[in-house]
Amino acid sequence: MSDKNVVYISANYIQAGIVKGFLESHGIEAHLFDENISRMHPFYNFAIGGVKVVVPNHQLKTARKLLKEQGKLDHFDRPVGDLTPFHFLGKIRSWRKKATILLLAIISLPVAIVARGLLSSKGGFGKGDG
């Protein structure tokens, strides 16, 4: 990979494939690295650093120029993908919140069922007056 440079990084292999196709449509030889790991084990995306779009050295400036025009690079030529630290932290927080709610629902459901069953067997809320 010494003669190739990363021009774009994404946590989503589909987005990386779209960027690769965009570059190829402009005559740039682009390849995806770590795409297969991303497909087989999507949770490894952040561990491996995402799916990388790489181009040869001699086409690097052209690729960066095209991606910058499309808003995929910032003014420092850094990839503007969906794999930024703040985006990642937001996903973790969102995931933790959803997992906590799901866990509480799973724990409280049997308790509610048992409580209702006990109340109805003793003539409580479960039995009607009629």
CNS distance restraints for C-alpha pairs under 8 A (distance, minus, plus):
assign (resid   1 and name CA) (resid   5 and name CA) 7.55 0.50 0.50
assign (resid   3 and name CA) (resid  56 and name CA) 5.86 0.50 0.50
assign (resid   3 and name CA) (resid  57 and name CA) 5.68 0.50 0.50
assign (resid   4 and name CA) (resid  54 and name CA) 5.96 0.50 0.50
assign (resid   4 and name CA) (resid  55 and name CA) 5.27 0.50 0.50
assign (resid   4 and name CA) (resid  56 and name CA) 4.31 0.50 0.50
assign (resid   4 and name CA) (resid  57 and name CA) 5.45 0.50 0.50
assign (resid   5 and name CA) (resid  54 and name CA) 5.16 0.50 0.50
assign (resid   5 and name CA) (resid  55 and name CA) 5.51 0.50 0.50
assign (resid   5 and name CA) (resid  56 and name CA) 6.31 0.50 0.50
assign (resid   5 and name CA) (resid  57 and name CA) 6.35 0.50 0.50
assign (resid   5 and name CA) (resid  60 and name CA) 7.05 0.50 0.50
assign (resid   6 and name CA) (resid  52 and name CA) 6.18 0.50 0.50
assign (resid   6 and name CA) (resid  53 and name CA) 5.67 0.50 0.50
assign (resid   6 and name CA) (resid  54 and name CA) 4.29 0.50 0.50
assign (resid   6 and name CA) (resid  55 and name CA) 6.63 0.50 0.50
assign (resid   7 and name CA) (resid  52 and name CA) 7.54 0.50 0.50
assign (resid   7 and name CA) (resid  53 and name CA) 5.87 0.50 0.50
assign (resid   7 and name CA) (resid  54 and name CA) 5.77 0.50 0.50
assign (resid   7 and name CA) (resid  55 and name CA) 7.03 0.50 0.50
assign (resid   7 and name CA) (resid  60 and name CA) 7.60 0.50 0.50
assign (resid   7 and name CA) (resid  63 and name CA) 7.33 0.50 0.50
assign (resid   7 and name CA) (resid  64 and name CA) 6.63 0.50 0.50
assign (resid   7 and name CA) (resid  78 and name CA) 7.84 0.50 0.50
assign (resid   7 and name CA) (resid  79 and name CA) 6.44 0.50 0.50
assign (resid   8 and name CA) (resid  16 and name CA) 7.44 0.50 0.50
assign (resid   8 and name CA) (resid  19 and name CA) 7.82 0.50 0.50
assign (resid   8 and name CA) (resid  52 and name CA) 5.84 0.50 0.50
assign (resid   8 and name CA) (resid  53 and name CA) 5.11 0.50 0.50
assign (resid   8 and name CA) (resid  54 and name CA) 7.27 0.50 0.50
assign (resid   8 and name CA) (resid  72 and name CA) 7.66 0.50 0.50
assign (resid   8 and name CA) (resid  73 and name CA) 7.92 0.50 0.50
assign (resid   8 and name CA) (resid  79 and name CA) 4.97 0.50 0.50
assign (resid   8 and name CA) (resid  80 and name CA) 7.40 0.50 0.50
assign (resid   8 and name CA) (resid  81 and name CA) 6.92 0.50 0.50
assign (resid   9 and name CA) (resid  16 and name CA) 7.00 0.50 0.50
assign (resid   9 and name CA) (resid  49 and name CA) 7.80 0.50 0.50
assign (resid   9 and name CA) (resid  50 and name CA) 5.96 0.50 0.50
assign (resid   9 and name CA) (resid  51 and name CA) 5.61 0.50 0.50
assign (resid   9 and name CA) (resid  52 and name CA) 4.59 0.50 0.50
assign (resid   9 and name CA) (resid  53 and name CA) 6.32 0.50 0.50
assign (resid   9 and name CA) (resid  79 and name CA) 6.28 0.50 0.50
assign (resid   9 and name CA) (resid  80 and name CA) 7.81 0.50 0.50
assign (resid   9 and name CA) (resid  81 and name CA) 5.91 0.50 0.50
assign (resid   9 and name CA) (resid  82 and name CA) 7.87 0.50 0.50
assign (resid   9 and name CA) (resid  83 and name CA) 6.86 0.50 0.50
assign (resid  10 and name CA) (resid  15 and name CA) 6.67 0.50 0.50
assign (resid  10 and name CA) (resid  16 and name CA) 5.76 0.50 0.50
assign (resid  10 and name CA) (resid  50 and name CA) 5.30 0.50 0.50
assign (resid  10 and name CA) (resid  51 and name CA) 5.28 0.50 0.50
assign (resid  10 and name CA) (resid  52 and name CA) 6.63 0.50 0.50
assign (resid  10 and name CA) (resid  81 and name CA) 5.26 0.50 0.50
assign (resid  10 and name CA) (resid  82 and name CA) 5.53 0.50 0.50
assign (resid  10 and name CA) (resid  83 and name CA) 5.46 0.50 0.50
assign (resid  11 and name CA) (resid  45 and name CA) 5.72 0.50 0.50
assign (resid  11 and name CA) (resid  46 and name CA) 6.96 0.50 0.50
assign (resid  11 and name CA) (resid  49 and name CA) 7.80 0.50 0.50
assign (resid  11 and name CA) (resid  50 and name CA) 4.64 0.50 0.50
assign (resid  11 and name CA) (resid  51 and name CA) 6.08 0.50 0.50
assign (resid  11 and name CA) (resid  81 and name CA) 7.86 0.50 0.50
assign (resid  11 and name CA) (resid  82 and name CA) 6.10 0.50 0.50
assign (resid  11 and name CA) (resid  83 and name CA) 5.42 0.50 0.50
assign (resid  12 and name CA) (resid  16 and name CA) 6.44 0.50 0.50
assign (resid  12 and name CA) (resid  38 and name CA) 7.71 0.50 0.50
assign (resid  12 and name CA) (resid  45 and name CA) 7.97 0.50 0.50
assign (resid  12 and name CA) (resid  50 and name CA) 7.40 0.50 0.50
assign (resid  12 and name CA) (resid  51 and name CA) 6.94 0.50 0.50
assign (resid  12 and name CA) (resid  82 and name CA) 7.69 0.50 0.50
assign (resid  13 and name CA) (resid  17 and name CA) 6.02 0.50 0.50
assign (resid  13 and name CA) (resid  35 and name CA) 5.98 0.50 0.50
assign (resid  13 and name CA) (resid  38 and name CA) 6.59 0.50 0.50
assign (resid  13 and name CA) (resid  39 and name CA) 7.29 0.50 0.50
assign (resid  13 and name CA) (resid  51 and name CA) 5.89 0.50 0.50
assign (resid  14 and name CA) (resid  18 and name CA) 6.30 0.50 0.50
assign (resid  15 and name CA) (resid  19 and name CA) 6.40 0.50 0.50
assign (resid  16 and name CA) (resid  20 and name CA) 6.14 0.50 0.50
assign (resid  16 and name CA) (resid  32 and name CA) 7.36 0.50 0.50
assign (resid  16 and name CA) (resid  51 and name CA) 6.50 0.50 0.50
assign (resid  16 and name CA) (resid  52 and name CA) 7.03 0.50 0.50
assign (resid  16 and name CA) (resid  53 and name CA) 6.42 0.50 0.50
assign (resid  17 and name CA) (resid  21 and name CA) 6.08 0.50 0.50
assign (resid  17 and name CA) (resid  32 and name CA) 7.39 0.50 0.50
assign (resid  18 and name CA) (resid  22 and name CA) 6.13 0.50 0.50
assign (resid  19 and name CA) (resid  23 and name CA) 6.27 0.50 0.50
assign (resid  19 and name CA) (resid  53 and name CA) 7.55 0.50 0.50
assign (resid  20 and name CA) (resid  24 and name CA) 6.17 0.50 0.50
assign (resid  20 and name CA) (resid  30 and name CA) 5.67 0.50 0.50
assign (resid  20 and name CA) (resid  31 and name CA) 6.72 0.50 0.50
assign (resid  20 and name CA) (resid  32 and name CA) 7.31 0.50 0.50
assign (resid  20 and name CA) (resid  53 and name CA) 6.36 0.50 0.50
assign (resid  21 and name CA) (resid  25 and name CA) 6.05 0.50 0.50
assign (resid  21 and name CA) (resid  30 and name CA) 7.98 0.50 0.50
assign (resid  22 and name CA) (resid  26 and name CA) 6.73 0.50 0.50
assign (resid  23 and name CA) (resid  27 and name CA) 6.67 0.50 0.50
assign (resid  23 and name CA) (resid  28 and name CA) 5.29 0.50 0.50
assign (resid  23 and name CA) (resid  29 and name CA) 7.33 0.50 0.50
assign (resid  23 and name CA) (resid  30 and name CA) 6.56 0.50 0.50
assign (resid  23 and name CA) (resid  63 and name CA) 6.68 0.50 0.50
assign (resid  23 and name CA) (resid  66 and name CA) 7.70 0.50 0.50
assign (resid  24 and name CA) (resid  28 and name CA) 4.82 0.50 0.50
assign (resid  24 and name CA) (resid  29 and name CA) 5.85 0.50 0.50
assign (resid  24 and name CA) (resid  30 and name CA) 6.27 0.50 0.50
assign (resid  28 and name CA) (resid  55 and name CA) 7.27 0.50 0.50
assign (resid  28 and name CA) (resid  59 and name CA) 6.52 0.50 0.50
assign (resid  28 and name CA) (resid  63 and name CA) 6.98 0.50 0.50
assign (resid  29 and name CA) (resid  55 and name CA) 6.01 0.50 0.50
assign (resid  29 and name CA) (resid  56 and name CA) 6.99 0.50 0.50
assign (resid  29 and name CA) (resid  59 and name CA) 7.84 0.50 0.50
assign (resid  30 and name CA) (resid  53 and name CA) 6.54 0.50 0.50
assign (resid  30 and name CA) (resid  54 and name CA) 5.63 0.50 0.50
assign (resid  30 and name CA) (resid  55 and name CA) 4.78 0.50 0.50
assign (resid  30 and name CA) (resid  56 and name CA) 7.58 0.50 0.50
assign (resid  31 and name CA) (resid  53 and name CA) 5.71 0.50 0.50
assign (resid  31 and name CA) (resid  54 and name CA) 5.35 0.50 0.50
assign (resid  31 and name CA) (resid  55 and name CA) 6.58 0.50 0.50
assign (resid  32 and name CA) (resid  51 and name CA) 6.71 0.50 0.50
assign (resid  32 and name CA) (resid  52 and name CA) 5.59 0.50 0.50
assign (resid  32 and name CA) (resid  53 and name CA) 4.76 0.50 0.50
assign (resid  32 and name CA) (resid  54 and name CA) 6.31 0.50 0.50
assign (resid  33 and name CA) (resid  51 and name CA) 5.89 0.50 0.50
assign (resid  33 and name CA) (resid  52 and name CA) 5.10 0.50 0.50
assign (resid  33 and name CA) (resid  53 and name CA) 6.50 0.50 0.50
assign (resid  33 and name CA) (resid  54 and name CA) 7.31 0.50 0.50
assign (resid  34 and name CA) (resid  38 and name CA) 6.35 0.50 0.50
assign (resid  34 and name CA) (resid  48 and name CA) 7.63 0.50 0.50
assign (resid  34 and name CA) (resid  50 and name CA) 7.23 0.50 0.50
assign (resid  34 and name CA) (resid  51 and name CA) 5.26 0.50 0.50
assign (resid  34 and name CA) (resid  52 and name CA) 6.75 0.50 0.50
assign (resid  35 and name CA) (resid  39 and name CA) 6.31 0.50 0.50
assign (resid  35 and name CA) (resid  51 and name CA) 5.53 0.50 0.50
assign (resid  35 and name CA) (resid  52 and name CA) 7.78 0.50 0.50
assign (resid  36 and name CA) (resid  40 and name CA) 6.15 0.50 0.50
assign (resid  37 and name CA) (resid  41 and name CA) 5.64 0.50 0.50
assign (resid  37 and name CA) (resid  42 and name CA) 7.24 0.50 0.50
assign (resid  37 and name CA) (resid  44 and name CA) 7.36 0.50 0.50
assign (resid  37 and name CA) (resid  45 and name CA) 7.81 0.50 0.50
assign (resid  38 and name CA) (resid  42 and name CA) 4.70 0.50 0.50
assign (resid  38 and name CA) (resid  43 and name CA) 7.62 0.50 0.50
assign (resid  38 and name CA) (resid  44 and name CA) 6.64 0.50 0.50
assign (resid  38 and name CA) (resid  45 and name CA) 5.72 0.50 0.50
assign (resid  38 and name CA) (resid  50 and name CA) 7.53 0.50 0.50
assign (resid  38 and name CA) (resid  51 and name CA) 6.98 0.50 0.50
assign (resid  41 and name CA) (resid  45 and name CA) 7.66 0.50 0.50
assign (resid  44 and name CA) (resid  48 and name CA) 6.17 0.50 0.50
assign (resid  45 and name CA) (resid  49 and name CA) 6.05 0.50 0.50
assign (resid  45 and name CA) (resid  50 and name CA) 4.68 0.50 0.50
assign (resid  45 and name CA) (resid  51 and name CA) 7.20 0.50 0.50
assign (resid  46 and name CA) (resid  50 and name CA) 5.68 0.50 0.50
assign (resid  46 and name CA) (resid  83 and name CA) 7.84 0.50 0.50
assign (resid  50 and name CA) (resid  83 and name CA) 7.05 0.50 0.50
assign (resid  55 and name CA) (resid  59 and name CA) 6.51 0.50 0.50
assign (resid  55 and name CA) (resid  60 and name CA) 6.19 0.50 0.50
assign (resid  55 and name CA) (resid  63 and name CA) 7.58 0.50 0.50
assign (resid  56 and name CA) (resid  60 and name CA) 6.29 0.50 0.50
assign (resid  59 and name CA) (resid  63 and name CA) 6.14 0.50 0.50
assign (resid  60 and name CA) (resid  64 and name CA) 6.12 0.50 0.50
assign (resid  61 and name CA) (resid  65 and name CA) 6.11 0.50 0.50
assign (resid  62 and name CA) (resid  66 and name CA) 6.22 0.50 0.50
assign (resid  63 and name CA) (resid  67 and name CA) 6.14 0.50 0.50
assign (resid  64 and name CA) (resid  68 and name CA) 5.92 0.50 0.50
assign (resid  64 and name CA) (resid  73 and name CA) 7.21 0.50 0.50
assign (resid  64 and name CA) (resid  77 and name CA) 6.85 0.50 0.50
assign (resid  65 and name CA) (resid  69 and name CA) 6.26 0.50 0.50
assign (resid  66 and name CA) (resid  70 and name CA) 6.45 0.50 0.50
assign (resid  67 and name CA) (resid  71 and name CA) 6.23 0.50 0.50
assign (resid  67 and name CA) (resid  72 and name CA) 4.99 0.50 0.50
assign (resid  67 and name CA) (resid  73 and name CA) 5.81 0.50 0.50
assign (resid  68 and name CA) (resid  72 and name CA) 5.51 0.50 0.50
assign (resid  68 and name CA) (resid  73 and name CA) 4.61 0.50 0.50
assign (resid  68 and name CA) (resid  74 and name CA) 6.59 0.50 0.50
assign (resid  68 and name CA) (resid  75 and name CA) 7.67 0.50 0.50
assign (resid  68 and name CA) (resid  77 and name CA) 7.45 0.50 0.50
assign (resid  71 and name CA) (resid  80 and name CA) 7.49 0.50 0.50
assign (resid  72 and name CA) (resid  79 and name CA) 6.12 0.50 0.50
assign (resid  72 and name CA) (resid  80 and name CA) 4.95 0.50 0.50
assign (resid  72 and name CA) (resid  81 and name CA) 6.64 0.50 0.50
assign (resid  73 and name CA) (resid  77 and name CA) 5.30 0.50 0.50
assign (resid  73 and name CA) (resid  78 and name CA) 5.40 0.50 0.50
assign (resid  73 and name CA) (resid  79 and name CA) 4.65 0.50 0.50
assign (resid  73 and name CA) (resid  80 and name CA) 4.98 0.50 0.50
assign (resid  74 and name CA) (resid  78 and name CA) 5.59 0.50 0.50
assign (resid  74 and name CA) (resid  79 and name CA) 6.69 0.50 0.50
assign (resid  74 and name CA) (resid  80 and name CA) 6.26 0.50 0.50
assign (resid  80 and name CA) (resid  84 and name CA) 7.76 0.50 0.50
assign (resid  82 and name CA) (resid  87 and name CA) 6.90 0.50 0.50
assign (resid  83 and name CA) (resid  87 and name CA) 6.64 0.50 0.50
assign (resid  83 and name CA) (resid  88 and name CA) 6.59 0.50 0.50
assign (resid  84 and name CA) (resid  88 and name CA) 6.17 0.50 0.50
assign (resid  85 and name CA) (resid  89 and name CA) 6.24 0.50 0.50
assign (resid  86 and name CA) (resid  90 and name CA) 6.19 0.50 0.50
assign (resid  87 and name CA) (resid  91 and name CA) 6.36 0.50 0.50
assign (resid  88 and name CA) (resid  92 and name CA) 6.36 0.50 0.50
assign (resid  89 and name CA) (resid  93 and name CA) 6.19 0.50 0.50
assign (resid  90 and name CA) (resid  94 and name CA) 6.05 0.50 0.50
assign (resid  91 and name CA) (resid  95 and name CA) 5.94 0.50 0.50
assign (resid  92 and name CA) (resid  96 and name CA) 6.08 0.50 0.50
assign (resid  93 and name CA) (resid  97 and name CA) 6.18 0.50 0.50
assign (resid  94 and name CA) (resid  98 and name CA) 6.28 0.50 0.50
assign (resid  95 and name CA) (resid  99 and name CA) 6.05 0.50 0.50
assign (resid  96 and name CA) (resid 100 and name CA) 6.01 0.50 0.50
assign (resid  97 and name CA) (resid 101 and name CA) 6.29 0.50 0.50
assign (resid  98 and name CA) (resid 102 and name CA) 6.13 0.50 0.50
assign (resid  99 and name CA) (resid 103 and name CA) 6.01 0.50 0.50
assign (resid 100 and name CA) (resid 104 and name CA) 6.14 0.50 0.50
assign (resid 101 and name CA) (resid 105 and name CA) 6.16 0.50 0.50
assign (resid 102 and name CA) (resid 106 and name CA) 6.18 0.50 0.50
assign (resid 103 and name CA) (resid 107 and name CA) 6.17 0.50 0.50
assign (resid 104 and name CA) (resid 108 and name CA) 5.95 0.50 0.50
assign (resid 105 and name CA) (resid 109 and name CA) 5.94 0.50 0.50
assign (resid 106 and name CA) (resid 110 and name CA) 7.38 0.50 0.50
assign (resid 107 and name CA) (resid 111 and name CA) 7.09 0.50 0.50
assign (resid 108 and name CA) (resid 112 and name CA) 6.13 0.50 0.50
assign (resid 109 and name CA) (resid 113 and name CA) 6.25 0.50 0.50
assign (resid 110 and name CA) (resid 114 and name CA) 6.06 0.50 0.50
assign (resid 111 and name CA) (resid 115 and name CA) 6.01 0.50 0.50
assign (resid 112 and name CA) (resid 116 and name CA) 6.07 0.50 0.50
assign (resid 113 and name CA) (resid 117 and name CA) 6.10 0.50 0.50
assign (resid 114 and name CA) (resid 118 and name CA) 6.13 0.50 0.50
assign (resid 115 and name CA) (resid 119 and name CA) 6.15 0.50 0.50
assign (resid 116 and name CA) (resid 120 and name CA) 6.12 0.50 0.50
assign (resid 116 and name CA) (resid 125 and name CA) 7.71 0.50 0.50
assign (resid 116 and name CA) (resid 126 and name CA) 6.93 0.50 0.50
assign (resid 117 and name CA) (resid 121 and name CA) 6.24 0.50 0.50
assign (resid 117 and name CA) (resid 126 and name CA) 7.62 0.50 0.50
assign (resid 118 and name CA) (resid 122 and name CA) 6.47 0.50 0.50
assign (resid 119 and name CA) (resid 123 and name CA) 6.51 0.50 0.50
assign (resid 119 and name CA) (resid 124 and name CA) 4.78 0.50 0.50
assign (resid 119 and name CA) (resid 125 and name CA) 6.07 0.50 0.50
assign (resid 119 and name CA) (resid 126 and name CA) 6.36 0.50 0.50
assign (resid 120 and name CA) (resid 124 and name CA) 5.05 0.50 0.50
assign (resid 120 and name CA) (resid 125 and name CA) 5.79 0.50 0.50
assign (resid 120 and name CA) (resid 126 and name CA) 3.94 0.50 0.50
assign (resid 120 and name CA) (resid 127 and name CA) 5.81 0.50 0.50
assign (resid 121 and name CA) (resid 126 and name CA) 7.55 0.50 0.50
assign (resid 123 and name CA) (resid 127 and name CA) 5.81 0.50 0.50
